[in-house]
């Protein structure tokens, strides 16, 4: 059979991916299944160090610590070493009040403390509550496992109100993970586009930004993000479309692309497939899977 890639045939990849999808699906359960589940991961793909830079906990039916145990149970099946958690238990809040920011950050911290050898965290902040966001940063960024900030859709990121938060992040050398999206029918109120992030990054050239989802419409988003060197593209949260990773590497270079899944909104397997079957070298894949983010986070 003609090889689909340098690593496995079409049949091997199809069988392995089907098994991985079944293994890594993340239903809202109170506990991970207890049965053994043999995954032919090592037989299908080379071994990589994999850090997933975009994960969530789930509903408040169980504790953050229990969610973390469940999430890592699925991560183990597909070879993920570490996960990065943000925003606490669902529902995610588009415009959180100060007390809600603090509670979501408490959820994150409880999850990270439950598995400190496997979990990292991001501080959830809002440009609409600058004073309280700065206080949360001072409270949480001193923890060695809290490595950056998460901004969602409370306010477009080119708004000047965000600048004090970015300056504080620079003091801590923290990465800023900004949700960016480019919806064909129009973004939500407060939702940032790739162009918004480029404008912000140009105002703060010494701070490093992570463009979550690469803008959703990744072909357009990657071409926008390539303009500014202090932005790294994160590839979470869309279908495992052929050519995504290859284009990201071509447009931004191999040092400005990082793997992430957006679990549990997306399965680990569908997002891992983007990198495993990309037509780039194993050296580049390792940078994407862990090396680039480890460098940004100083780890």
N, C-alpha and C positions, 0 to 999 in steps of 0.2 A: 504493500500500500504506500502511496506517495505521502511523504511526511507533510503535515500541516505546518509545523514549525521545526526548529532545531531540536525540540525537546520531546515531542510526543506526536503520534499520529492523530488524525481526525477521530478515529474510533476511540483511542485512549483518552483524548481530551474530552470527547463527548461523555464517555462513561465516568471519568473522574469528575467532570463538572456537574453532572447529574447527581452524583453521590454527594459532592460538596454542597450543592444547593439544598439537598434534603437535610444534610447534617448541619448546615449553618443557618437555616431559616430561624428567625427569632420570634416565635409566637409569644404572646403575653401570658406566660405561665407563672405560677407561684414558685416553681422550682424546675431546674433542668431535669430532663429525663434521666433515669438512673441506669438504663440498660447500656451495655457496651456497644459502641458503634464503630466498626472498622472503616476507616477512610483511607483509600489508596493514595494519599497525598504525596508521600515520599516517592512512590513509584511513577507518578505522572509528572512531577516538577522538580527542579533542583531545590535544594534547601536554601532559604533566605532568612535573615533576621527581618521580621515584619512588625512594625509599629503602626497601629491604626490611629490616626490623628483626629478622628471625628466620630465620636460615639455618644449615645444617650442612654439613660437609665430605663425609662418606661413609666408606667402608671403607678400611683401610690397604693397599689394593692399589697405590696411587700416593701420592706425597708430598702434604702439605698445600698446597704451592705449586702443584702440578699440579692438585689438586682446585679450587683457587681459579681457575685459568685456565679450567678446564672450566665451572665454575659461572657465571663472568662471560660466557662464550660464550653460554650460554643466556639470561642476563639481558639481553645486548645485543639479542637477538631481540625482546624484548617491552618494551624501553625503560626498563629498570631502571638507574639511575645508580650507586647504592651498595648494598652488602649488609653486614649485621652478622652476624658469625660467633661461635659459642660452642660449647663442649664438645669441641672437637677431633675426632679421627677416631673412628669407631664401632668397637666397640659402645659406646653410651652407658651409663654406670655409675650405677646407682641409689644406691649407697653407696660412692663412691670413697674409697680410702685416700689419705693425704696425697701420696704419690709419684705416684699416679694423677691426682690433681688437677693437680699440677705438669706432668705429661706432656701432659695434655689442653690445658692452657694454653699449653704450648710449641707444640703443633700449631696452636692459634689464632694465636699470635704469628707463626709462620712463614708462615701463610696471609696475614695482614694485611701483613706486611713484603714479601711478594711483589708485592702490588698496593696500595700505600699510598694511591694516588689514588682507589681504588674500594672499599676495604674498611675496616671498623671491627670492633672486637672487644669481647667481654665476658669478664670474668674468672669462671671457674667456681669457686665456693666451696661450702663445706658447713658448716652449723652444728654438725656432729658433730666437726669439726676446726677449731676457732676459731683457735687459735694459727697453724696453717699457712695458714689462709685469710687471716688478716690479713697474714701475710708475703707471700702472693701478691698481695694488693692493693697493698702498698707496692712490690713489685717491678714490677708491670705497669701500674697506673693512671697513673704518670707518662708513659707513652707517649701521645703526642697522639691516636693512633688507637684507643686502648683507652678506652672511654667509660662502662662500667658493669659490673654484676655479673649473673651468671646463677645462679639457684638452681633445682634440679630437685626430686627427691623423696627426698632423704636424710632429711629431717626436716620436719615440718609447720612452716610459717613463723610461726605464732603462738607457737612454743616460745621461752622467754626466752633460750635459748642463742644465738639469732640476733642479739640486741641489740648486742653489740660489733661485729659485722660491719656492721650498719646505721649505727652511730655513726661507724665508719671511712669508710663510703661518704659520709656527710654531709660529712666533712672534705674529701673529693675532689670533692664535688658530683656524684657518680656516680649514675646511675639504677640501680634494682634491678629486674631482670626476673625475675619469679617465676612459675614454672609453676603454674597453678591449674586444677583440674578438678573436675567434679561428675558422677561416674559413677552411673548408675541402679542398678547392682548393687554399689556400694561402691568407694571409692578404694583404690589400692594403699597398703601401709604407707608412712607418711611423705609421702604425697601431699597437697598443700594444697588446700583448697576456697576459693572466693571469700570466705566468711565468715572464714576464717583470715587472709587477706590484709587484710581490712578491720580486723580486730583489731590486726594489726601496724602498719598505716598510722596508726591512731589513736594508737598509742604513740609514733610518730615523725612528727609532722605537718610537719616541715621537710624530710623526705626524699621524693623522688618515686618511686613504684612503678609498674611496668608489669605489668598482669595478662595474662600470656600465655594466649592462646586465649579470653579473656573467660570462662573457667570451663568451656569445652566445651559445656555446656548454656547457650547464650548468652542465651536469653530470661530464664532465672532469674539467670544470672550478672550480666548488665548491671543488673538491678534491685538486686542486692546491692551491686555496685561503686559505684553512683551515690551511695551514702551518704557517701562520703569523697572530698574534693576532691583529695587528693594521690595518687590512683590514676588511671592512664590505661588504657583497654581496648585490647588488641591483638587483631586479628581473625584471626589465623593458624589454620590447621589443621582446618578442617571443610569440608563441602561448600559451594559457592557459592550458598547459600540466599537467595532473594529476601527482602528485609526486614531482614536482619541489620544492615547499615550504617545503614539508616534508623532502626532502633530504637536503635542505639548513639548516634547523634547526638541523637535525641529525649530519651533518658534521661540522657546524660552531658554533652551539649553538643558542638559541633563541635571544641572545643579539647582534648578528652579521648579521642580515638579515633585510633589509628595503624594503618597498613597493615603487614602482615607475611605471610609465606607458610608458614613451616616447611619450606622446601625443604632437602634434596631428598626429604623425606618427603611433601611435596605439590608439585604443579606450580606454577610461577609463574602460569600462565594461569588456573587455576581460582580462585586467590586474588585476582588482579587483577580478575577479573570481578565480584567482590563490590562493588568500589568503582566501576569503570567504569559499571556499569549500575544503581547506586543512584540513587534519585530524590532527590538532593540537588544543590545548585548546584556548578558547577565550582570556585568559590572554596573550598567546603567540601571537595571532593575533593582539591584541592591541599594543604590542611591535613592531611588524612588520609594522603596519599601521602608527604609529606615534611615539611611545615611544622611540624607538632606535635612530631615527634621532634627535628628540628633545633633547635627552641626548647628542649626539655628538655635536650638535650645541649650547648647553648650553642654551636651551630655555624651 
